[in-house]
Amino acid sequence: MKRPRIAVPEIDQDMTNYTRALFAAGMDPVVISVQVEQLKLRVHQEYLDYSEFHVESYDGLLIPGGGDINPARYGQKLNGSFMILDALDDLQFDILDAFVKAQKPVLGICRGHQVINVYFGGTMIQHLPTAFRHSRKCNEADKVHACHAQKGSWLCSLFGNSFFHNSAHHQSILRCGEGLVVDSRCSDDDVIEAVHHVALPIYGVQWHPERMCLEHERDDTVNGLPVFYFFCRLCGGSPPESLQEAIHHYSI
């Protein structure tokens, strides 16, 4: 059984929730960093310095959550963005470019969803007027809200037309990038919550499925693991046949 090898580019942040979800769903994550000496080995993952990255060695790319993208990348001045790290922008946009050119699968989560949008020429709302509905303070639990998935979309096939998911962001897509279409919106204020590319295997969600599964499974949201099952299949893998099997593999 093939276990797709997934690149996860990040700088000096704990990727455990992401890598455990990827592993449980049948994939092998590799965190790509530019400061590898500052990172500690975690369960079911390895670290490589960016100098060792070669796109042909991977089946897919997961761009995780994090701070805000420098607004200069989408033609705006600073107007509400914070926690900007240009080195992280450089790393993730560079690796995303390699995957786009190779036409390999990509999944963006929260910041990663926004990176995909900006890469394709989209713009951002730097601070939502309804941020109170979507964002959380440090050490607080994620917010939760309902969303409506587009009929026939990949999310609709996983969770139905309407479902609840978590939320931990203060920005959102303003204008979709070229080739991107909207897959779901927040039921309360129409904020874009998911997209995909019409011609490439590229998908993004504004929420955090890795914090809605395994030890972070919640009673007030759907289980996020099917998002990773979907990504595993997209990358040519065979995910576990059930959540119980996924948990078994994760716990080994």
VOGU-3710 file (C-alpha; in Angstrom, 3 decimals, decimal comma):
1> mkrpriavpe> 0,000/0,000/0,000  1,483/3,339/-1,070  1,918/5,980/1,603  2,249/9,340/-0,172  5,165/11,479/0,951  3,933/14,973/1,887  6,027/18,137/2,173  5,030/20,531/4,986  6,986/23,834/4,766  7,171/25,799/8,022
11> idqdmtnytr> 9,651/27,735/10,169  10,117/26,899/13,846  6,502/26,026/14,690  5,047/22,857/16,135  3,561/20,864/13,257  2,493/17,872/15,366  -1,272/18,258/14,818  -0,791/18,385/11,053  1,706/15,560/10,804  -0,292/13,237/13,065
21> alfaagmdpv> -3,422/13,799/10,972  -1,469/13,170/7,758  0,043/9,995/9,195  -3,294/8,695/10,490  -4,842/9,258/7,058  -2,198/7,137/5,338  0,560/9,616/4,466  4,162/10,236/5,519  4,834/13,916/6,335  8,201/15,664/6,016
31> visvqveqlk> 8,575/19,159/7,491  10,713/21,404/5,283  12,434/24,253/7,142  15,077/26,903/6,667  16,086/26,681/10,330  16,201/22,945/10,859  18,492/23,186/13,895  15,719/24,923/15,856  13,210/22,126/15,306  12,766/19,048/17,465
41> lrvhqeyldy> 11,891/15,608/16,099  8,201/14,766/16,565  6,233/11,543/16,272  5,805/10,211/12,699  7,670/12,990/10,927  11,130/14,092/9,896  12,776/17,422/9,172  14,822/18,500/6,195  16,551/21,789/5,516  15,136/23,583/2,483
51> sefhvesydg> 18,446/23,108/0,687  17,602/19,372/0,575  14,130/19,875/-0,944  13,389/18,363/-4,368  9,777/18,405/-5,578  10,147/15,071/-7,390  10,669/13,374/-4,005  7,111/14,225/-2,871  3,582/13,219/-3,798  1,855/16,234/-2,288
61> llipgggdin> 2,211/19,519/-0,411  0,400/20,657/2,728  0,733/24,369/3,544  -0,195/24,797/7,230  -1,630/27,651/9,254  0,434/30,479/10,706  0,867/34,254/10,668  -0,268/36,676/7,982  1,173/37,023/4,488  2,993/40,277/3,758
71> parygqklng> 0,249/42,369/2,066  2,803/43,731/-0,397  2,507/40,347/-2,122  -1,057/41,205/-3,154  -0,536/44,913/-3,786  -1,762/46,358/-0,500  -0,208/48,421/2,263  -0,232/47,180/5,853  -3,810/47,532/7,142  -4,467/44,992/9,882
81> sfmildaldd> -2,020/42,184/9,088  0,374/41,030/11,808  2,822/38,235/12,666  4,391/38,693/9,217  7,492/36,599/8,505  8,965/37,270/5,073  11,219/34,210/5,278  8,134/32,001/5,698  6,431/33,709/2,741  9,537/33,076/0,629
91> lqfdildafv> 9,732/29,420/1,670  6,058/28,558/1,140  5,531/30,501/-2,084  8,706/29,020/-3,542  7,698/25,438/-2,710  4,105/26,031/-3,855  5,472/27,280/-7,182  7,413/24,040/-7,611  4,294/21,933/-6,953  2,122/24,020/-9,283
101> kaqkpvlgic> 4,655/23,665/-12,092  4,840/19,903/-11,426  1,005/19,770/-11,305  1,144/17,859/-8,012  -1,579/17,933/-5,300  -1,672/20,754/-2,749  -3,786/21,241/0,385  -3,748/24,628/2,109  -5,038/25,053/5,660  -5,899/28,512/7,070
111> rghqvinvyf> -2,783/30,548/6,145  -2,073/27,891/3,507  -5,511/28,518/1,962  -4,571/32,209/1,771  -1,107/31,486/0,328  -2,767/29,555/-2,509  -5,110/32,465/-3,213  -2,346/35,083/-3,258  -0,076/32,863/-5,384  -2,743/32,821/-8,108
121> ggtmiqhlpt> -3,169/36,608/-7,969  -5,989/36,913/-5,448  -6,329/39,542/-2,721  -7,141/39,484/0,986  -9,252/41,304/3,546  -6,547/42,104/6,109  -8,947/42,280/9,055  -12,539/41,122/8,820  -15,260/43,419/10,155  -16,758/40,203/11,567
131> afrhsrkcne> -13,453/38,908/12,943  -15,166/38,366/16,312  -17,035/35,481/14,690  -13,920/33,808/13,272  -10,854/34,614/15,362  -9,744/33,541/18,815  -7,296/34,895/21,332  -4,145/32,980/22,211  -4,816/29,875/24,337  -8,579/30,126/23,744
141> adkvhachaq> -10,577/27,398/22,053  -11,359/27,738/18,353  -14,609/29,444/17,444  -17,244/27,290/15,725  -19,727/28,282/13,027  -21,844/26,736/10,285  -20,947/26,836/6,616  -22,741/26,059/3,368  -20,870/23,962/0,817  -21,481/24,397/-2,904
151> kgswlcslfg> -23,621/21,630/-4,360  -21,407/19,071/-6,060  -18,221/20,339/-4,412  -15,631/18,085/-2,808  -16,679/19,357/0,641  -20,317/18,629/-0,064  -19,338/15,065/-0,935  -17,544/14,735/2,430  -19,884/16,550/4,817  -23,093/17,492/3,019
161> nsffhnsahh> -24,506/20,896/2,074  -24,303/22,364/5,564  -21,993/21,529/8,454  -20,147/23,032/11,419  -16,385/23,506/11,590  -13,895/25,376/13,743  -12,523/28,847/13,028  -9,342/30,684/14,078  -8,611/33,459/11,567  -9,049/37,229/11,277
171> qsilrcgegl> -8,437/37,548/7,512  -10,213/36,122/4,493  -10,141/36,044/0,716  -11,417/39,243/-0,900  -10,936/38,321/-4,568  -10,220/34,754/-5,647  -7,041/34,125/-7,597  -7,115/33,072/-11,232  -8,536/29,571/-11,644  -9,861/29,345/-8,069
181> vvdsrcsddd> -13,543/28,790/-7,323  -15,391/28,982/-4,007  -16,454/25,688/-2,391  -17,996/26,956/0,854  -18,881/30,117/2,755  -19,679/30,953/6,360  -23,444/30,796/6,889  -23,446/33,957/9,014  -21,468/36,488/6,951  -20,607/34,838/3,606
191> vieavhhval> -16,851/34,739/4,307  -15,109/32,357/1,897  -14,158/29,190/3,792  -12,856/26,851/1,049  -11,661/26,920/-2,568  -10,216/24,693/-5,251  -8,464/25,213/-8,581  -10,453/24,349/-11,695  -7,529/22,800/-13,603  -5,020/21,714/-10,943
201> piygvqwhpe> -5,287/19,365/-7,906  -5,150/22,270/-5,466  -7,545/22,737/-2,527  -7,744/25,117/0,412  -9,775/25,425/3,621  -9,804/28,447/5,892  -10,446/26,267/8,961  -8,380/23,629/10,808  -9,397/19,984/10,155  -6,287/18,822/12,036
211> rmcleherdd> -7,848/20,279/15,199  -11,123/18,426/14,592  -9,875/14,832/14,645  -7,936/12,205/16,657  -7,322/13,558/20,167  -8,836/16,902/19,086  -12,152/15,453/17,875  -15,072/17,665/18,907  -18,779/17,158/19,553  -19,735/20,510/17,998
221> tvnglpvfyf> -18,072/20,053/14,580  -17,672/17,385/11,927  -14,630/15,128/12,168  -11,796/16,686/10,151  -10,052/13,437/9,175  -12,052/12,934/5,926  -10,307/16,062/4,561  -6,990/14,221/4,947  -8,485/11,020/3,468  -9,497/13,071/0,433
231> fcrlcggspp> -5,973/14,504/0,166  -4,401/11,045/0,526  -6,443/9,757/-2,429  -5,558/12,874/-4,409  -1,880/12,044/-3,822  -2,303/8,458/-5,038  -2,569/6,799/-1,648  -5,103/4,525/0,016  -6,418/5,967/3,299  -7,718/3,708/6,085
241> eslqeaihhy> -11,175/2,281/5,507  -12,517/3,661/8,783  -11,778/6,187/11,511  -11,079/3,285/13,858  -8,418/1,952/11,490  -6,903/5,429/11,182  -6,684/5,762/14,951  -5,068/2,322/15,136  -2,369/3,293/12,625  -1,850/6,634/14,347
251> si> -1,324/4,961/17,734  1,292/2,457/16,524
//
